[in-house]
Amino acid sequence: MALAFIFALLAQTLPLAGDEFHEDTFIRMRQREVYLREQMTELLQEVEQSDRDHSRTGMLASLPSLKIMSGLCVFGLLFWLIWKIEKKFWEDQDNSDEESCSSGERQEEEEQQEQVAEEQEEKEVKVQDEQNDSGEVEEEKEEVEKLQEQDEEENVQEEEVDQSRFLPESFGPNEDLKELGDSMLYLVNILTDIAQIAVSDTFLPVPERSFVVGSTYEGWSLPVEETVFCFLVSLKPPRGHIFYLELGTTRELPIQNSRICVELKCTCGQEQDLKMLCFLHTSADELRNQQPSLLDTLCSGPYLDVEKTARWFGAVLKNAWKCVPLSAACRLNVVLFKRSCRLQLTPVVQRTFLIDVMFGVQQADTDIFLSSQESEAAYTPSTAWPQTCAVAEAKFFKHIAARAGEDSFHLGCLKVCAYILVGYNFSPYELKTVLMHLLTAIPVECWSRRHLVQRMEDILRYLQCCVVEKRLDHFLIGNKAVPAEIILPWEFRVSVPPNLFQRLEQDPDRHEQALYETEMLRDRFTTLLRDGK
């Protein structure tokens, strides 16, 4: 019993030490188990033999039975102990496997977390690097912008230098001349108003409106001893008459051989309002008491004669001057030309001013007129009234002046062109045409004084290209860039622009000479900037 108690106690304590078993201990225990089983078998055999030998003895037989029972208990406890130990071992093995698995999973999770943390850290580092790089880029951009701003400021400072200072003072704007031109325009308008009243009871053309044209008023004429202002006075037909414009047969714009046909119209029923008899339906005897019609005074056949009109208009202006209060302080001399007249205005204490007056008839409601100016032909008939674009061109420069600032020097560029052209075969009008083309191509704010050299280079380069191509298009004809404020006839809008350099196409020698002169104009402009002359 004591032995059983010891084994039972050992069985209770052994599981507590199960965690300390190793694999070699387990093997020894298995070997011990086999040994005990063999001893048990031998013992059972001995017991059976002893039972057969002492089966008939009573008290003697009871002792071996007790021994057998004790042995069986011992072996049972031993087997139970071995089973308990083995079970504990396998449980510990499973727990260790689970722990190893869980620890492996935890390790994997930790590794994943560490990897995620490393990736996150790398991302943060990368973002930080990008921010640093972007910061550096921004700093570099700021530095570049600062440098650009400094360069722009330097360029602006250089550009703000008035490049026109290299020119003589005579090339600058002459405000006194502009004011004088306005005064001359005012004077011509007064003379025109007086002439309207003077011809109101006659059948002569009626002066309607005056337009100042030409380079003097526009501000690009060269300084000369005598200042000449040019005006165009529009005429309208008298009562009972109609002006019918015959635009010629060549259809080459501007038309050079157009004529003004004078026709009579019926005024029957309007005798009281018009204070006249109808020229068409009144007998010759009754018309004797009425002044003659325009056909009988200023016409050659049915066409208005320019030369007769010039003589008549000069006389009208001379008589109108007598009604002007200024005539007491100034002397006006009217000089008649073949197709125009000149007014010589001489104040008491100042030099003489010249006013050239030509006249014309407006083509419908446009800015184009049939005028008394000379045509480009060698001979101009007295009944020819060439088309002129002078009013439209003057209106174009007013349009540019309204958009440009006070610092605009586009007319100063044209004045420089007129100066360097002296002695060469290019006409000022051709350079004026080049300038008008460039004024619609280059913004008006780029024509200030500080851009003088660049704009002159543009003008001379444009001229050279036109000479090379043997073509310079008329500005107002077939040009979509003409401002809408300039009112042109329909044929001006849709026609092919005439070539102002047609002579270069027809004559190779003149073309070669023109190419040479374009280079000389550049040299002359450079000399003007360097030497002022």
C-alpha positions as CSV (number, residue, x, y, z in Angstrom):
1,M,0.0,0.0,0.0
2,A,2.9,2.3,0.8
3,L,4.3,1.5,-2.6
4,A,1.0,2.3,-4.3
5,F,0.8,5.6,-2.4
6,I,4.3,6.5,-3.6
7,F,3.5,5.7,-7.2
8,A,0.2,7.7,-7.0
9,L,2.1,10.6,-5.5
10,L,4.7,10.3,-8.2
11,A,2.0,10.3,-10.8
12,Q,0.6,13.6,-9.4
13,T,3.9,15.3,-9.4
14,L,5.3,14.0,-12.6
15,P,2.9,15.9,-14.8
16,L,4.2,19.1,-13.3
17,A,7.6,18.3,-14.6
18,G,6.4,17.4,-18.1
19,D,7.7,20.6,-19.5
20,E,11.2,19.4,-18.7
21,F,11.0,16.1,-20.6
22,H,13.2,15.7,-23.6
23,E,13.1,13.2,-26.4
24,D,15.9,10.9,-25.0
25,T,14.0,10.7,-21.7
26,F,10.9,9.5,-23.5
27,I,12.9,6.8,-25.4
28,R,14.3,5.5,-22.1
29,M,10.8,5.3,-20.7
30,R,9.6,3.4,-23.6
31,Q,12.4,0.9,-23.2
32,R,11.5,0.6,-19.5
33,E,7.9,-0.1,-20.4
34,V,9.0,-3.0,-22.7
35,Y,11.2,-4.4,-19.9
36,L,8.4,-4.2,-17.4
37,R,6.0,-5.9,-19.7
38,E,8.4,-8.8,-20.2
39,Q,8.8,-9.1,-16.4
40,M,5.0,-9.0,-16.0
41,T,4.7,-11.9,-18.5
42,E,7.2,-14.0,-16.6
43,L,5.5,-13.2,-13.3
44,L,2.1,-14.3,-14.6
45,Q,3.6,-17.5,-15.8
46,E,5.1,-18.2,-12.4
47,V,1.8,-17.3,-10.7
48,E,-0.1,-19.8,-12.9
49,Q,2.4,-22.4,-12.1
50,S,2.2,-21.8,-8.4
51,D,-1.5,-21.9,-8.6
52,R,-1.5,-25.3,-10.1
53,D,1.0,-26.4,-7.5
54,H,-0.8,-25.0,-4.5
55,S,-4.4,-25.0,-5.6
56,R,-5.4,-27.4,-2.9
57,T,-3.9,-25.5,0.0
58,G,-6.1,-22.8,1.7
59,M,-4.1,-20.4,3.8
60,L,-0.9,-21.0,1.8
61,A,-2.7,-20.2,-1.5
62,S,-4.1,-16.8,-0.2
63,L,-0.6,-15.4,0.3
64,P,0.4,-15.7,-3.4
65,S,-2.9,-14.2,-4.4
66,L,-2.1,-11.1,-2.3
67,K,1.3,-10.9,-3.9
68,I,-0.3,-11.2,-7.4
69,M,-2.8,-8.5,-6.6
70,S,-0.1,-6.2,-5.3
71,G,2.0,-6.8,-8.4
72,L,-1.0,-6.1,-10.6
73,C,-1.6,-2.8,-8.8
74,V,2.0,-1.9,-9.1
75,F,2.0,-2.6,-12.8
76,G,-1.3,-0.9,-13.3
77,L,-0.1,2.2,-11.6
78,L,3.1,2.0,-13.7
79,F,1.1,1.8,-17.0
80,W,-1.1,4.6,-15.8
81,L,1.9,6.7,-15.0
82,I,3.5,6.0,-18.4
83,W,0.2,6.8,-20.2
84,K,-0.1,10.0,-18.2
85,I,3.5,11.0,-19.1
86,E,3.1,10.2,-22.8
87,K,-0.2,12.2,-23.0
88,K,1.5,15.1,-21.3
89,F,4.4,14.9,-23.7
90,W,2.1,15.0,-26.7
91,E,0.1,17.8,-25.3
92,D,3.3,19.7,-24.7
93,Q,4.4,18.8,-28.2
94,D,1.1,20.2,-29.7
95,N,1.3,23.3,-27.6
96,S,4.9,23.9,-28.6
97,D,3.8,23.4,-32.3
98,E,0.9,25.8,-31.8
99,E,3.2,28.2,-30.0
100,S,5.8,27.8,-32.7
101,C,3.1,28.4,-35.4
102,S,1.6,31.3,-33.5
103,S,5.1,32.7,-32.9
104,G,5.8,32.1,-36.6
105,E,2.6,33.9,-37.6
106,R,3.4,36.6,-35.1
107,Q,6.9,36.8,-36.5
108,E,5.5,37.0,-40.0
109,E,3.0,39.7,-38.9
110,E,5.8,41.5,-37.2
111,E,8.0,41.2,-40.3
112,Q,5.0,42.4,-42.5
113,Q,4.5,45.3,-40.0
114,E,8.2,46.1,-40.1
115,Q,8.1,45.9,-43.9
116,V,5.1,48.1,-44.0
117,A,6.7,50.5,-41.6
118,E,9.9,50.4,-43.7
119,E,7.9,51.1,-46.8
120,Q,6.0,53.9,-45.1
121,E,9.3,55.3,-43.9
122,E,10.7,55.0,-47.3
123,K,7.6,56.8,-48.7
124,E,8.0,59.5,-46.1
125,V,11.7,59.8,-46.9
126,K,10.8,59.9,-50.6
127,V,8.1,62.5,-50.1
128,Q,10.5,64.5,-47.9
129,D,13.1,64.2,-50.6
130,E,10.6,65.3,-53.3
131,Q,9.5,68.2,-51.1
132,N,13.1,69.1,-50.7
133,D,13.7,68.7,-54.4
134,S,10.5,70.7,-55.1
135,G,11.6,73.2,-52.7
136,E,15.0,73.4,-54.4
137,V,13.2,73.6,-57.8
138,E,10.9,76.4,-56.4
139,E,13.9,78.2,-55.1
140,E,15.6,77.7,-58.5
141,K,12.5,79.0,-60.2
142,E,12.3,81.9,-57.9
143,E,15.9,82.7,-58.6
144,V,15.4,82.3,-62.4
145,E,12.3,84.6,-62.2
146,K,14.2,87.1,-60.2
147,L,17.0,87.0,-62.8
148,Q,14.4,87.3,-65.6
149,E,12.7,90.2,-63.8
150,Q,16.1,91.9,-63.4
151,D,16.8,91.3,-67.1
152,E,13.4,92.6,-68.0
153,E,13.9,95.7,-65.8
154,E,17.3,96.2,-67.5
155,N,15.7,95.7,-70.9
156,V,12.9,98.1,-70.0
157,Q,15.4,100.6,-68.8
158,E,17.2,100.2,-72.0
159,E,14.0,100.3,-74.0
160,E,12.8,103.3,-72.1
161,V,15.7,105.3,-73.5
162,D,14.3,107.6,-76.1
163,Q,15.9,106.4,-79.3
164,S,14.6,109.4,-81.1
165,R,17.2,111.5,-79.2
166,F,19.7,110.4,-81.8
167,L,17.8,112.3,-84.5
168,P,17.9,116.1,-85.0
169,E,15.3,118.1,-83.3
170,S,13.6,118.8,-86.6
171,F,12.4,115.2,-86.7
172,G,10.4,115.5,-83.5
173,P,6.7,116.4,-83.4
174,N,5.9,120.0,-84.1
175,E,3.0,121.0,-82.0
176,D,3.1,124.5,-83.3
177,L,2.7,123.2,-86.8
178,K,-0.3,121.0,-85.8
179,E,-2.0,124.0,-84.1
180,L,-1.3,126.1,-87.2
181,G,-2.8,123.4,-89.4
182,D,-6.0,123.4,-87.3
183,S,-6.1,127.2,-87.7
184,M,-5.8,126.8,-91.4
185,L,-8.6,124.3,-91.5
186,Y,-10.8,126.6,-89.5
187,L,-10.0,129.4,-92.0
188,V,-10.8,127.2,-95.1
189,N,-14.1,126.1,-93.4
190,I,-15.0,129.8,-93.0
191,L,-14.2,130.5,-96.6
192,T,-16.3,127.5,-97.6
193,D,-19.3,128.6,-95.6
194,I,-19.1,132.0,-97.2
195,A,-18.8,130.4,-100.7
196,Q,-22.0,128.4,-100.0
197,I,-23.9,131.5,-99.3
198,A,-22.4,133.2,-102.4
199,V,-23.5,130.5,-104.8
200,S,-26.8,129.7,-103.2
201,D,-28.7,131.8,-105.9
202,T,-26.7,130.4,-108.8
203,F,-26.4,127.1,-110.6
204,L,-22.8,126.6,-109.8
205,P,-21.3,123.7,-107.7
206,V,-21.8,124.1,-104.0
207,P,-18.7,123.8,-101.7
208,E,-19.8,121.4,-99.0
209,R,-17.0,120.3,-96.7
210,S,-13.2,120.7,-96.5
211,F,-10.7,117.9,-95.5
212,V,-7.1,118.5,-94.6
213,V,-4.8,116.0,-96.3
214,G,-1.2,115.6,-97.0
215,S,2.0,115.2,-95.1
216,T,2.2,118.7,-93.5
217,Y,-0.8,118.4,-91.3
218,E,-0.2,114.7,-90.7
219,G,3.2,115.7,-89.3
220,W,5.7,113.9,-91.5
221,S,6.7,116.5,-94.1
222,L,10.3,117.6,-94.2
223,P,11.2,121.1,-92.9
224,V,11.2,123.6,-95.8
225,E,11.2,127.3,-96.1
226,E,7.5,127.5,-97.0
227,T,4.9,125.4,-95.1
228,V,2.2,124.1,-97.4
229,F,-1.1,122.8,-96.1
230,C,-3.3,120.8,-98.5
231,F,-7.1,120.7,-98.5
232,L,-9.7,119.0,-100.5
233,V,-13.1,120.7,-100.7
234,S,-16.0,118.5,-101.7
235,L,-18.5,119.8,-104.2
236,K,-22.1,118.9,-104.6
237,P,-24.4,119.6,-107.6
238,P,-26.5,122.7,-107.6
239,R,-30.3,122.6,-107.6
240,G,-31.8,121.2,-110.7
241,H,-28.6,119.2,-111.5
242,I,-27.2,115.7,-110.9
243,F,-23.6,114.5,-110.8
244,Y,-23.3,111.1,-112.4
245,L,-19.9,109.5,-111.8
246,E,-18.4,107.7,-114.8
247,L,-15.6,105.5,-113.3
248,G,-13.8,104.9,-116.6
249,T,-13.3,101.8,-118.7
250,T,-10.0,100.4,-117.5
251,R,-11.3,99.4,-114.0
252,E,-7.8,99.7,-112.6
253,L,-8.1,101.0,-109.1
254,P,-7.7,103.8,-108.2
255,I,-9.3,104.9,-111.5
256,Q,-7.4,107.6,-113.3
257,N,-9.7,108.5,-116.2
258,S,-13.1,108.8,-114.3
259,R,-15.3,111.7,-115.2
260,I,-18.2,113.6,-113.7
261,C,-21.2,113.8,-116.0
262,V,-23.6,116.7,-115.3
263,E,-27.3,116.0,-116.0
264,L,-30.4,118.2,-115.6
265,K,-33.3,116.9,-113.6
266,C,-36.9,117.9,-113.6
267,T,-38.0,120.4,-111.0
268,C,-41.5,120.9,-112.1
269,G,-43.8,121.6,-109.1
270,Q,-40.9,122.8,-107.0
271,E,-40.5,126.2,-108.5
272,Q,-41.5,128.0,-105.4
273,D,-39.3,126.0,-103.1
274,L,-36.2,126.0,-105.3
275,K,-36.8,129.5,-106.7
276,M,-36.1,128.4,-110.2
277,L,-37.6,127.2,-113.4
278,C,-37.3,123.7,-114.7
279,F,-34.5,123.5,-117.2
280,L,-36.1,120.5,-118.9
281,H,-39.7,121.7,-119.3
282,T,-39.4,125.4,-119.6
283,S,-39.1,127.2,-122.9
284,A,-35.9,128.9,-123.9
285,D,-37.6,132.3,-123.9
286,E,-38.6,131.9,-120.3
287,L,-35.2,130.6,-119.3
288,R,-33.5,133.8,-120.6
289,N,-34.5,135.5,-117.4
290,Q,-32.9,132.7,-115.3
291,Q,-29.1,132.2,-114.8
292,P,-27.5,129.6,-117.1
293,S,-27.2,126.0,-116.0
294,L,-24.0,124.4,-115.0
295,L,-23.7,122.8,-118.4
296,D,-23.4,126.2,-119.9
297,T,-20.7,127.5,-117.5
298,L,-18.2,125.0,-116.1
299,C,-18.7,122.0,-118.4
300,S,-17.1,120.8,-121.5
301,G,-19.9,119.0,-123.2
302,P,-21.8,117.0,-120.6
303,Y,-18.7,116.7,-118.3
304,L,-17.6,119.0,-115.5
305,D,-14.3,120.7,-116.6
306,V,-11.6,120.7,-113.9
307,E,-9.7,123.7,-115.3
308,K,-12.8,125.9,-115.6
309,T,-13.8,124.8,-112.1
310,A,-10.4,125.7,-110.7
311,R,-10.6,129.3,-112.1
312,W,-14.1,129.7,-110.8
313,F,-13.3,128.4,-107.3
314,G,-10.3,130.6,-107.0
315,A,-12.4,133.6,-107.7
316,V,-15.1,132.5,-105.2
317,L,-12.4,132.1,-102.4
318,K,-11.0,135.5,-103.2
319,N,-14.3,137.2,-102.9
320,A,-15.1,135.2,-99.7
321,W,-11.9,136.4,-98.1
322,K,-13.2,140.0,-98.2
323,C,-15.9,138.9,-95.8
324,V,-13.5,137.5,-93.2
325,P,-12.5,139.8,-90.3
326,L,-9.0,138.5,-90.5
327,S,-8.5,140.1,-93.9
328,A,-7.8,143.4,-92.1
329,A,-4.6,142.0,-90.5
330,C,-3.5,139.6,-93.2
331,R,-3.1,139.6,-96.9
332,L,-4.5,136.7,-99.0
333,N,-3.2,136.2,-102.6
334,V,-4.9,133.6,-104.7
335,V,-2.7,131.8,-107.2
336,L,-4.5,129.8,-109.9
337,F,-3.1,126.6,-111.2
338,K,-4.3,124.4,-113.9
339,R,-6.2,122.0,-111.7
340,S,-6.2,123.7,-108.3
341,C,-5.5,127.0,-106.6
342,R,-3.1,128.2,-104.0
343,L,-3.8,130.7,-101.2
344,Q,-0.9,132.7,-100.0
345,L,-1.6,134.0,-96.5
346,T,0.8,136.6,-95.3
347,P,0.3,137.9,-91.7
348,V,1.8,141.4,-90.9
349,V,4.7,140.2,-88.8
350,Q,5.1,136.5,-89.8
351,R,6.2,134.5,-92.7
352,T,3.9,133.4,-95.5
353,F,1.8,130.3,-95.3
354,L,0.6,128.4,-98.3
355,I,-2.7,126.6,-98.7
356,D,-3.2,124.4,-101.7
357,V,-6.9,123.8,-102.4
358,M,-8.1,121.1,-104.7
359,F,-11.7,120.0,-105.0
360,G,-13.6,116.8,-105.7
361,V,-16.9,115.0,-105.7
362,Q,-17.5,112.2,-103.1
363,Q,-18.2,108.7,-104.4
364,A,-21.5,107.8,-102.8
365,D,-21.1,107.8,-99.0
366,T,-17.5,106.5,-99.0
367,D,-14.2,108.1,-98.1
368,I,-13.1,108.0,-101.8
369,F,-13.4,111.1,-104.0
370,L,-13.0,112.0,-107.7
371,S,-10.7,114.9,-107.3
372,S,-9.0,117.6,-109.4
373,Q,-5.5,116.4,-108.5
374,E,-3.1,115.5,-111.3
375,S,-3.1,111.9,-112.5
376,E,0.0,109.8,-112.9
377,A,-0.4,109.9,-116.7
378,A,1.8,112.2,-118.8
379,Y,-1.3,114.1,-119.9
380,T,-4.5,114.5,-117.9
381,P,-7.6,115.7,-119.9
382,S,-9.5,118.6,-118.3
383,T,-12.6,116.4,-117.9
384,A,-10.7,113.7,-116.1
385,W,-11.3,113.4,-112.3
386,P,-9.0,110.7,-110.9
387,Q,-10.0,108.8,-107.8
388,T,-8.1,109.8,-104.7
389,C,-7.6,108.0,-101.5
390,A,-6.2,111.0,-99.7
391,V,-9.2,111.5,-97.4
392,A,-9.4,107.8,-96.5
393,E,-5.7,107.7,-95.7
394,A,-6.0,110.8,-93.6
395,K,-8.9,109.1,-91.8
396,F,-6.7,106.0,-91.2
397,F,-4.0,108.0,-89.5
398,K,-6.6,109.7,-87.3
399,H,-7.8,106.2,-86.4
400,I,-4.3,105.2,-85.5
401,A,-3.7,108.4,-83.5
402,A,-6.9,107.8,-81.5
403,R,-5.7,104.4,-80.5
404,A,-2.0,105.2,-80.0
405,G,-0.6,107.0,-77.0
406,E,0.9,110.5,-76.9
407,D,4.3,108.8,-77.1
408,S,3.6,107.2,-80.5
409,F,6.3,108.0,-83.1
410,H,4.9,106.3,-86.2
411,L,4.7,109.6,-88.1
412,G,8.2,110.4,-86.9
413,C,9.3,107.1,-88.6
414,L,7.6,108.3,-91.8
415,K,9.4,111.6,-91.5
416,V,12.7,109.8,-91.2
417,C,11.8,107.8,-94.3
418,A,11.0,110.9,-96.2
419,Y,14.4,112.3,-95.2
420,I,16.5,109.3,-96.2
421,L,14.6,108.9,-99.5
422,V,15.9,112.2,-100.9
423,G,17.9,111.5,-104.0
424,Y,16.6,108.0,-104.5
425,N,13.9,106.6,-106.8
426,F,11.4,105.5,-104.1
427,S,8.6,107.9,-103.6
428,P,7.4,109.0,-100.1
429,Y,4.0,107.5,-100.9
430,E,5.5,104.1,-101.4
431,L,7.1,104.3,-97.9
432,K,3.8,105.7,-96.6
433,T,2.1,102.5,-98.0
434,V,4.7,100.3,-96.3
435,L,4.1,102.1,-93.0
436,M,0.3,101.7,-93.3
437,H,0.7,98.0,-93.8
438,L,3.0,97.7,-90.7
439,L,0.6,99.8,-88.6
440,T,-2.0,97.1,-89.0
441,A,0.5,94.3,-88.4
442,I,2.4,95.6,-85.3
443,P,0.5,96.8,-82.2
444,V,0.2,100.5,-81.9
445,E,1.9,100.5,-78.4
446,C,5.1,99.2,-80.1
447,W,5.5,102.5,-82.1
448,S,6.7,104.6,-79.3
449,R,9.9,106.6,-79.3
450,R,11.9,103.9,-77.6
451,H,11.1,101.6,-80.5
452,L,12.3,103.9,-83.3
453,V,15.3,101.8,-84.4
454,Q,13.3,98.5,-84.4
455,R,10.4,100.0,-86.3
456,M,12.7,101.7,-88.9
457,E,14.4,98.3,-89.3
458,D,11.0,96.8,-89.9
459,I,10.1,99.4,-92.5
460,L,13.3,99.0,-94.4
461,R,13.2,95.2,-94.2
462,Y,9.6,95.2,-95.5
463,L,10.6,97.5,-98.3
464,Q,13.5,95.3,-99.2
465,C,11.2,92.2,-99.3
466,C,8.8,94.0,-101.5
467,V,11.6,95.0,-103.9
468,V,12.9,91.4,-104.0
469,E,9.4,90.2,-104.8
470,K,8.8,93.1,-107.2
471,R,5.4,93.8,-105.5
472,L,4.0,96.3,-103.1
473,D,0.2,96.1,-102.7
474,H,-1.9,99.2,-102.4
475,F,-3.0,99.5,-98.8
476,L,-6.7,100.4,-99.2
477,I,-7.6,98.0,-102.1
478,G,-8.2,94.3,-101.5
479,N,-6.9,94.6,-97.9
480,K,-9.0,93.0,-95.2
481,A,-6.8,94.6,-92.5
482,V,-8.2,98.1,-93.3
483,P,-10.2,99.3,-90.3
484,A,-14.0,99.2,-90.6
485,E,-14.1,102.9,-89.9
486,I,-12.7,103.6,-93.3
487,I,-15.6,103.5,-95.6
488,L,-14.6,102.1,-99.0
489,P,-16.5,101.3,-102.2
490,W,-17.5,97.7,-102.8
491,E,-15.0,97.3,-105.6
492,F,-12.1,98.4,-103.3
493,R,-13.0,95.7,-100.9
494,V,-13.1,92.8,-103.4
495,S,-10.6,93.7,-106.0
496,V,-7.1,92.5,-106.3
497,P,-4.7,95.1,-104.9
498,P,-2.7,96.9,-107.6
499,N,1.1,96.6,-107.6
500,L,2.9,99.8,-106.8
501,F,6.1,98.2,-107.9
502,Q,4.9,97.2,-111.3
503,R,7.7,99.1,-112.9
504,L,10.2,96.7,-111.3
505,E,8.5,93.8,-113.1
506,Q,8.7,95.5,-116.4
507,D,12.3,96.8,-116.2
508,P,15.1,94.5,-114.8
509,D,17.5,97.4,-114.7
510,R,15.2,99.4,-112.4
511,H,14.7,96.3,-110.3
512,E,18.5,95.9,-109.8
513,Q,18.8,99.6,-109.0
514,A,16.0,99.3,-106.4
515,L,17.8,96.5,-104.7
516,Y,20.9,98.6,-104.5
517,E,19.0,101.6,-103.1
518,T,17.4,99.5,-100.3
519,E,20.9,98.8,-99.0
520,M,21.9,102.4,-99.4
521,L,18.8,103.4,-97.4
522,R,19.9,101.2,-94.5
523,D,23.4,102.8,-94.6
524,R,21.8,106.3,-94.7
525,F,19.7,105.6,-91.7
526,T,22.7,104.3,-89.8
527,T,24.6,107.4,-90.7
528,L,21.6,109.6,-89.6
529,L,21.6,107.9,-86.2
530,R,25.4,108.3,-85.8
531,D,26.0,111.7,-87.2
532,G,22.5,113.3,-87.1
533,K,22.6,114.0,-90.8
